[in-house]
Amino acid sequence: MKIALLTYSTKPRGGVVHTLALAEALAAAGQDVTVWTLGRGGDGGSFRPVDAAVRLAVVPFPEGGPAESVGGRVLRSIAVLRDAFTPDAYDIVHAQDCISANAADRCLRTVHHLDHFTTPELIGCHERAITRPFAIICVSRAVAAEVATGWGITATVIPNGVDAERFAAAAGPGLAACAARSRWRDRLGRYILAVGGIEPRKGSLDLLEAYALLRREILDVRLVIAGGETLFDYRDYRAAWEARAATLFGRTPDAAPAVLGPVAHDELPSLMAAAATFCFPSVREGFGLAALEALAAGVPVVARSLPVLREVLGTAARFASEPGGFAEALREALDFPGELGTAGRALAARYTWGAAAAAHIAAYERLAS
């Protein structure tokens, strides 16, 4: 079967990570797979090496002018990808996000999570990307329920896979793994890790307040935030976060959060494995892949009490809903780090990309018939 997987970026965001891992698993299962994506910021390839069995079609996407709005950039992204894409060459066209679903005339769509936009261009893009595809896949039952409630569409649920072995190896006893963890700890000390950058969906302000409360009791721990590549403009939110951080930690700069920005693909597992705990305060998620990667590395996880995260993480994580609750859950995770470790590793290992690929192939065959 000739399969096209479409995504909107070459940068390491959750949907892009999913697309590449799924493509490789499909290719390993004998499928003919091409990933179509936009090369943003001059990118000519992906943020990580991709298995040679997968074709990678990177469509150049030049930067817009300083006056280009987020809505205008989204519409231009759709147009550029649509003009380059050749749908007739494939048996299945599978879009992984709002932009690529709008760029493909007829496609299957994976809804990773549902966004809430206010600008007309983004509202229209989001709506069309749910109502126009001939079928919808969701990565969790919770998101499928939202799609059913909001649009009356019955989605097929296929969970993500997790590259559990990669993160477990980073936590292992080997000399290279130990040295990589030591480099992070020498640089950052004892730390709480969050990934995804500073943005509203990631609950970054709640995390900052929780960390400030925690530092009143535990002085030898630091908040570290990694990642942050995004299509959208969160400058106002970032400025509010930075202003609040300055108020909270201006007199104690050594306690201020460390914001790393994007971390190289090869360095992320050791950064994760070296953390004292992982915090996942997102207010909207579709699956929680990063939290499962932390569990695979044996790192205790504190997550927001969302239906989707309770569905996926079950009893392997601690949950909270507001800054005070996060501070208390983080304190417990720091005091009793191994309490949920075995359950977390076992849970992460259950989600494989091979199983995800098999479920996708079954869905493709059913739809193609």
HELIX and SHEET records of a PDB file:
HELIX    1   1 GLY A   14  ALA A   28  1                                  15    
HELIX    2   2 VAL A   70  ALA A   84  1                                  15    
HELIX    3   3 PRO A   87  ALA A   89  5                                   3    
HELIX    4   4 CYS A   98  ALA A  103  1                                   6    
HELIX    5   5 PRO A  120  THR A  131  1                                  12    
HELIX    6   6 ARG A  141  TRP A  151  1                                  11    
HELIX    7   7 ALA A  164  ALA A  170  1                                   7    
HELIX    8   8 LEU A  175  LEU A  188  1                                  14    
HELIX    9   9 PRO A  200  LYS A  202  5                                   3    
HELIX   10  10 SER A  204  ARG A  215  1                                  12    
HELIX   11  11 ARG A  235  PHE A  249  1                                  15    
HELIX   12  12 PRO A  253  ALA A  255  5                                   3    
HELIX   13  13 LEU A  268  ALA A  273  1                                   6    
HELIX   14  14 LEU A  289  ALA A  296  1                                   8    
HELIX   15  15 PRO A  307  LEU A  313  1                                   7    
HELIX   16  16 GLY A  314  ALA A  316  5                                   3    
HELIX   17  17 PRO A  323  ASP A  335  1                                  13    
HELIX   18  18 GLY A  341  ARG A  350  1                                  10    
HELIX   19  19 TRP A  353  ALA A  368  1                                  16    
SHEET    1   A 7 ARG A  55  PHE A  61  0                                        
SHEET    2   A 7 ASP A  32  ARG A  40  1                                        
SHEET    3   A 7 LYS A   2  LEU A   6  1                                        
SHEET    4   A 7 ILE A  92  ALA A  95  1                                        
SHEET    5   A 7 LEU A 108  VAL A 111  1                                        
SHEET    6   A 7 ALA A 135  CYS A 138  1                                        
SHEET    7   A 7 THR A 156  VAL A 157  1                                        
SHEET    1   B 6 ALA A 258  GLY A 261  0                                        
SHEET    2   B 6 ARG A 222  ALA A 226  1                                        
SHEET    3   B 6 TYR A 191  VAL A 195  1                                        
SHEET    4   B 6 THR A 277  PHE A 280  1                                        
SHEET    5   B 6 VAL A 301  ARG A 304  1                                        
SHEET    6   B 6 ARG A 318  ALA A 320  1                                        
END                                                                             
